[in-house]
Amino acid sequence: MLTIDKIHVKYPDGQKALDDVSFSIQDGHSVAIVGANGAGKSTLLLSIVGVILAQSGHITIDNIPLERQTLDSIRQRVGMVFQNPDDQLFMTRMEECRLELPISCQNI
């Protein structure tokens, strides 16, 4: 379960990106985050994976609070795929992959 509770994020220039955002998503549910350019969608997602830390409020994933010391645990549970495939990071060798599918690197 993902819980966002009253998070606030400001950019370094002082512009508010997220202001008092709260919601929760139950396990097994799919959610679309839509909005105009500059509405804060990417900032919200970057906050959920801990790339951007909110100045206030709380984010919990599977009852683990998102904090600097829990980032590794959170990032084992949450992934993010960018819209533009050119923005992805790719591994140099297939042996480095960690597949969580019913296949292994040897079957590819």
C-alpha positions as CSV (number, residue, x, y, z in Angstrom):
1,M,0.0,0.0,0.0
2,L,1.2,3.5,-0.8
3,T,0.2,6.4,1.4
4,I,1.0,10.0,0.7
5,D,0.1,12.3,3.6
6,K,0.2,16.1,3.3
7,I,3.5,16.3,1.4
8,H,4.9,19.6,0.3
9,V,7.8,20.0,-2.2
10,K,9.4,23.3,-3.3
11,Y,11.9,23.6,-6.0
12,P,15.2,25.4,-5.2
13,D,13.9,28.6,-6.8
14,G,11.1,28.6,-4.2
15,Q,8.3,27.5,-6.6
16,K,5.8,25.1,-5.0
17,A,5.7,21.8,-6.9
18,L,3.4,19.9,-4.5
19,D,1.3,21.5,-1.9
20,D,-0.6,19.4,0.7
21,V,-0.9,16.3,-1.4
22,S,-2.6,13.3,0.2
23,F,-3.9,10.0,-1.1
24,S,-3.5,6.3,-0.7
25,I,-3.4,3.4,-3.1
26,Q,-4.3,-0.1,-2.0
27,D,-2.3,-3.1,-3.2
28,G,-3.5,-4.5,-6.5
29,H,-5.0,-1.2,-7.7
30,S,-3.9,0.7,-10.8
31,V,-3.9,4.4,-10.8
32,A,-3.3,7.0,-13.6
33,I,-1.7,10.3,-12.6
34,V,-2.7,12.9,-15.2
35,G,-2.4,16.6,-15.4
36,A,-1.1,19.5,-17.4
37,N,2.6,20.2,-18.0
38,G,4.2,21.5,-14.8
39,A,1.4,20.2,-12.6
40,G,3.8,18.1,-10.5
41,K,3.3,14.6,-11.8
42,S,7.0,13.9,-12.3
43,T,7.8,15.5,-9.0
44,L,5.2,13.3,-7.2
45,L,6.7,10.2,-8.8
46,L,10.3,11.2,-8.0
47,S,9.1,11.9,-4.4
48,I,7.6,8.4,-4.2
49,V,10.9,6.7,-5.2
50,G,12.9,9.0,-3.0
51,V,14.8,10.9,-5.7
52,I,13.2,14.1,-4.4
53,L,12.5,14.3,-0.6
54,A,9.5,16.3,0.5
55,Q,10.1,19.2,2.8
56,S,7.1,18.1,4.9
57,G,4.5,15.4,5.1
58,H,4.9,11.6,5.0
59,I,5.1,8.9,2.4
60,T,4.8,5.3,3.4
61,I,5.1,2.2,1.2
62,D,4.1,-1.2,2.7
63,N,4.1,0.6,6.1
64,I,7.7,1.7,5.7
65,P,8.2,5.4,6.0
66,L,10.2,7.0,3.2
67,E,13.3,8.4,4.9
68,R,17.0,8.6,3.9
69,Q,17.7,5.5,6.0
70,T,14.9,3.4,4.3
71,L,15.6,4.3,0.7
72,D,17.1,1.0,-0.1
73,S,14.1,-0.9,1.3
74,I,11.7,1.4,-0.5
75,R,13.5,1.1,-3.8
76,Q,13.3,-2.7,-3.6
77,R,9.5,-2.3,-3.7
78,V,9.0,0.6,-6.1
79,G,10.3,1.1,-9.6
80,M,9.8,3.9,-12.1
81,V,9.9,3.8,-15.9
82,F,10.4,7.0,-17.8
83,Q,8.1,7.9,-20.7
84,N,11.0,8.4,-23.1
85,P,13.0,5.2,-23.5
86,D,16.1,7.3,-24.3
87,D,16.0,8.4,-20.6
88,Q,16.4,4.9,-19.3
89,L,19.6,3.5,-17.9
90,F,20.6,0.2,-19.5
91,M,22.9,-2.5,-18.2
92,T,26.0,-3.3,-20.2
93,R,25.7,-7.1,-19.8
94,M,22.7,-9.3,-19.6
95,E,24.2,-11.2,-16.6
96,E,23.7,-8.1,-14.5
97,C,19.9,-8.3,-14.8
98,R,17.6,-9.1,-12.0
99,L,14.4,-10.5,-13.5
100,E,11.4,-11.0,-11.3
101,L,9.7,-13.1,-13.9
102,P,9.3,-16.9,-14.3
103,I,12.4,-16.8,-16.6
104,S,16.0,-16.4,-15.9
105,C,18.8,-14.6,-17.8
106,Q,19.8,-18.0,-19.3
107,N,16.4,-18.3,-21.0
108,I,16.7,-15.0,-22.9
